[in-house]
Amino acid sequence: YQPFQNRLYEYVEPARLAHGAWVLARAHKIFGGDDLQKAAGSVIDYLLRHAVREEGQIRIQHGDETPSVAEISFLLLALTHLPEDDSRRSFIKDIASTLWRCIELPHGRIATHFTAEDPSPHVFQDYFPGQVLLALAVACEQNASEIDEERLHRSFKYYRHRFRYKRHFGQVTWLLQAFSKWSQITRQRDFADMVFEIADWLLGYQQDKTGAFINDHQADTPGYTTALYLEGIAAALPVADDHRYRRYLSSFVRGFMFLDRLIIQERDEAMLPNPDFALGGLRQGIHYSEIRTDFVQHSL
């Protein structure tokens, strides 16, 4: 959406749509309200209508898009926020089983796409595996799946090695959320230590003056990607010791003060042709006005 031109571009990308369902479901769990519940349920139902079972696996087949693990990971996460008596939760177990099978043995690398061709181009390895590991952690936390110890630990070692030797900012938010959740579930020190390793590295790129994170992830940094990294920092808080907790909380507060500059609010109404549509939108950067729904989802 371009707020100053009041121009909207529409398309459907299954992974971002599923991520939106998860964010809406979380928001409803915190704030309540029929509107959020209806919105989350509507997106979940749309995705389930495109769910395909084949050879014991579930995938989302939307148009000509190649199905990936991203959309079913976020769909699983959204489903876990539904009430216990909601019949749609019956998909959780089957999706979790599909995701466990995507962790390839013996190395632990996660196949990111359901295709006979090369399933895991390198660019997707920076994002989708952390999403898979997070979804599986939440499923196990809710006793909707059992932990596959071998696949979990081989995958952890694989992506720990990848972060250390093929580091990218795209890995940060998902690995932090996934390993923090696994640390809380298993109480194994390796997971928490990896959370600290990633978070402490990330804090080295946060600006003292603005609170934003500079990076090579976004060409016009600093901008919306700060919201992604704050998701990871927030996830690190529950497993942090007292000293790190204070550092991470300070980082989060300063980072969100920066995001506040990018979020369109009532103070901006005089400059906008359609304030009701623009309010709450997270702009791409300090000097850029473009808004995408996934920018908003990450900030929320």
N, C-alpha and C positions, 0 to 999 in steps of 0.2 A: 504494500500500500504506500502511495506517495501522498503524504498528508497535505502538502501545500498545493498540489495539483488536484487533490481529492480524486485520485486515480487508483483503481483497484485491478490487480492482475490475479486471476484465479487458475489454479491447477491442483491436482491431487497427487501427492507423493506419499505412498503408504507408510513409510517409516515415520515421517514427520506427523502424519495423521495419527498414527498409533501413539507416538510420544505425546501428542496433544490429549489423547484420551486418558493417558496416565496422569498428566498434569491436572486435568479437570477432575479426575477421580480423587486425587490427593487434595485438591482445593475444597472439594465438597466434604471430604472427611474432616477438614479443619474448620471450615466456615459454615457448613450446612447449606441449606437453601435448595429449593426445588429447581431453580434454573441450572445450577451447576450439576445437579444429579441428572437432570434430563439431558443436558449437553453431553456429559460423559457417557451415559447410556446410549445415546443416539450414535455417537462415534463408534463405540464398542460393537453395537449391533451392525453397523455398516461394515466393519472389518470382518465380523463373523460371517456375514453373508458371502464374503469372498474367501472364506477359509476352505481349503481343499485338503482332504486326507488321501495320502498315497503312500503305499508301502510302509504303513505304520507311522508316517510323519505328517505333521500339520504344517501348512504354509499358507500365506496370503497371496492369492493370484489376482492381481489387479491390472487389467488391460494387458499391455505388452511388457510391463515391468518384470524384470527377472526377480523372482521371490528371494528374499534374504532373511537372515536370522534377526535383523534389526526390528522389523515390524512385529514379528511374533514375540520377541523379547519384551517390547513395550506393551504389546497386548496382554501378555502374561502379567506384567506389573500392574496394568490397569485393572485386570480381573481380580487381583489380590486385594483391591480396595473396595470391592463390592461386599454387601452383607453376606454373612455365612449361608443364608438360605436362598441366595440368588442362584438360579439354575445355570447361569452362564459360567459360574466358577468351575463347572465340570470340565471345562476345556483346560484348566490349569495343569492337571496331571499329564495330559497328552502333549501339551506344548513343552512342558519341562522335559519329558522323555525325548522329544525331538531335539531339544537343545543339548542335552547330555550327549546324544549320538553325534552331534556336530563337532564335539571335541575329539580330534583324531589321535589315536594311539599309534606308536608309543611316544610321539614327541609332545602332544598336548596342543598343537596348533588347531585353531577353530576354523572350520570351513564356513565361509560367510554367506555363500549363495547356493541355492538349490538348482544346480545346473551340471550337465555332464562335462562342460568345459572347465578350465581352471577356476575353481570355486572361490578363490580368495586373493584377488589382486591386492598388491601391497597397500594401496591407499585405504582400503577398507579395514585392514588389520590394525589401523590406529584407532578405530572407533568401535566396530561391531563386537569384537571379543569382550571388551569390558561390559558392554550392554548385556551380552549373554550371561556372563558370570554374575552380574548384579541380579538379573532376573532369576537365575537358578538359586542364588542365595536367599532371595525373598520367598521363593517357592518352598525351599527347605525350612526356612524359619517358620512358615505356616503349616508345616507338616504335610504339604501337598506333594512333596517329592522327597526321595531319600538321597543322601549324599553319595555320589560315586567317588570314593576317596581317591582312586587312582587317577581318574580323569581330572578331578579338581586340582590335585597337587602337581600333576604333570603340566597342566595348563597354567597354573600359577608360576611355575618355574620358567615356562616358555615366555610368558609375557613380562615377567620380572627381567629376564635376560634381554628381551626386546626393548624394554624401556631404558635399560642401562646402556645399550649399545646401538640402538636405532631410535633415538628419542625424538618425540614429536609432541607438540602441544595438544594435538587432537586426542592423545591417549589419556591426558591428565584427568579430566573430570570423571570418565567412566571407570578407570582403574581405581581412583580414590574411592568412589562410591562402592564399587564391587568389593575391594579388599577390606574396606571398613566394615561392610556388612558380614563378610566371611569371618573377620576377626571377632565380631560380636557373637557369631553363631558357634564357632569352633573353639574360641579362646586360645587359639594358637598364635604364638608370638610373631611368627614369620609374616603373617598378614599385617599386623599392626606396624611392624618395622618397615614394611614396604609402603604403607600409608605415609609414615613419617618421612621416608626417603623422597617420595614424590612431592609431598606438600612442602617440605623444606626447600627443595629445589625450585618449586614454583614461586615461593615467596621472594626469591631472589630477583624476580622480574616484576614485582609490584612497585610502582612509583611511590616515593615518599610523599610527594606534593599532591598528586591527584587521587591516589588510591587505585588507579587503573593498572591493569597488567599489560605491559608491552610484550609483543610476541611476533613470530613470523607466521602465525596462523591466520591472521587477518591483515590484508594488505594496507588498510587505512587505520591501523592500530594507533591509539587505544580506542576501543569501542565495545560493541555488544559481546565480544568474546569474554570480557570480564565476567559476565553472568555465568558462562560455562564454568570458569575456573572457581567461582565462588560456590557453585554446587559441590565441587570436590572439597573445598576447604570446609564447608559446612558438614560434609560427611565425615571429615577427619575429627571433628570435635568430640564425638562420643567415645573415641578410643584414645584420645590424647591425655598425657599426664598434665599436671597443673601448669607447668611452665609452658608447654606447647599449647595448651588450651588457651591461655591468655594471648599468646602470639597469634593463633589462628582466629580467635574471636576478634582481635584488633584488626587483623587483615580483612575479615569479613565486613566489619563495620565500615572501614575506610573504602573498601571496594564498592559497597552498596551506596555510599555517599556519592561516588562517581556515577553509578548507574542512575541515581536520582536526577542527575543532570540530563540524562538521555531519555528519561521516561516522560512522555507528554502528559501534562497534568492541567488542572484548572487554571493555573497561572499562565498557560500558553493559549488560552481560548481566543484571545483577541486577534491572533495571527492566523487562525485556521478557518478555512471555508466550511469544514464539517467537524466541529469539535466532538460531537457525540460519537462519531466513528473513530476518531483519532485518539481519544483519551485512553491512557493506559498502555499505549504503544511504546516499545523500546526502539529508539532510532539506531541506525547502523553505527554511527559515530558522532563525534563532536561537531563535525562539519558536514554530516550527511543525514538526510531526513528519512530515508527509506526505512520502512518497517516490514519485517516478515513475522508471520505468526510464531515461527520457532524461536525468534529473538525473544518474543513475549513469554513463550512457554519456559524458556530457561530462566528468565528473570523472575518469573512467578515461583 
